[in-house]
């Protein structure tokens, strides 16, 4: 499987599992905007349920691998009451001095961080994914 959107888990979400959590799409729109931006730009990522909201994980060569950045929006994330996103990873040096996460971010802000990383490391990420797929891992 070369595309996260072909995974059974993603298809399950797309095919109606969202109906189990009807308020998540109404309450947490910013994370959905981020997911759409990544999808529209062909940037690989995993999109999954996280608590009562959503999580985006980038990059993902295999679903079980760690993310360079994960972005969440749920009732426990920093900024949720303003429909903002919290991230872990791809922090600025100043942000890293204060905490391991940053919240109150817009979809555009998070997307720009991911887009910059993707443009710098795209070839490496894709070659690792190909190698892992060839090994059947």
C-alpha positions, 0 to 999 in steps of 0.5 A: 500500500503506497497511499495512506488513503488506501488503508482499511482504517482510512476507508473505514473513517471515510465510509461512515465511522464519522457518524459515531462521533457526530460532534467532532466535525462540528466542533473541530473544523480547523483540524479538518481544514489542515487535513484537507490542505495536506490531502490537496497538496499530496502530502502523506499523512495519517488522519485518525480519531483522537479522544473526542476529536482528530489527529493528523500525523506526518509523515507516515511511511507505515501507520505504526511509525512515529510522526515528525509532527502530530497535530491534534484538536480535541477537548484537551488540546491547547486552543480547542475552545477557539477551534485552534490546533495543538502540535508536537514536533516541528517547533521553533527553537524558541517554542522548544525552550518553553514546552514540548507542545504548542497550541492555539495554531491555525491550520495555515500555520501548521500546514506551512511548517509541514509544507516546509519540511515536506519540500526539504525531505520529500525524497528521503521520506518517499524512499524510506516508504518504498524500502519498507513496502518492498520489505513488507513491513 
